[in-house]
Amino acid sequence: MTSVYIGTSGWSYDWNLGKSLDWYATESQLNAIELNMSFYRFPYPNMVRSWATKGKNLAWVVKVHRSITHYQKLNRTAVAGFQRFKTLFAPLEELIHYYLLQLPPSFTDLNTLERFIEETGSKKLAVEFRHPTLFSNECIDWGKKHGVLLVSIDAPQLPRTLMSQTVIYERIHGRTGWYSHDYSDQELQEIQTRILRNNPKTVYVFFNNNHAMLQNAMRMNHLLRQKQ
């Protein structure tokens, strides 16, 4: 049986009727969350402790701060920065399934990525490319060789290539526009079919399309679980 984790990229949106992680954890019917605010700022320790308590029944993915991925671009300074970043999340560590490295569209250097992964020693890194040439069979093979989970995406003007098989991590950004598309049932079923085609062991799907996040995620949750 496939393990399924479905969530949204953050919880501070208008659809959150309680305006809180508490509401998301108890009322959304979802079992995972992708923390995106950590891309923009380092959280205070008391925030992380609070999340660990309120989100104790959720599978977490934490997006790595942009200073590491976009400014330092995984250089040796970034390795130390990642270790400091990770230390902040120690209270949440047992709940964290992955740390998400969203790389900038300009990034194509797999050697630098490989070195960063080796030097951090982390076994919990998921990597999202944004350069179109990296959605290739060569990169898929690279990910398998190095044991790196490559993120598949559904987004405007980028290939909808399935980047992994045994464990699939899919980020849903939009089609007619970034972060604003409300997926039709047919589109969601197409994604479901693509994900389940290779009978994966574990699936993560996170919706990053703002106002339609919750509705689309709940529907995808139903579509994936009805096939189990």
Order of alpha helices (4+ residues) and beta strands (2+ residues): beta-alpha-beta-alpha-beta-alpha-beta-alpha-beta-alpha-beta-beta-beta-alpha-beta-alpha
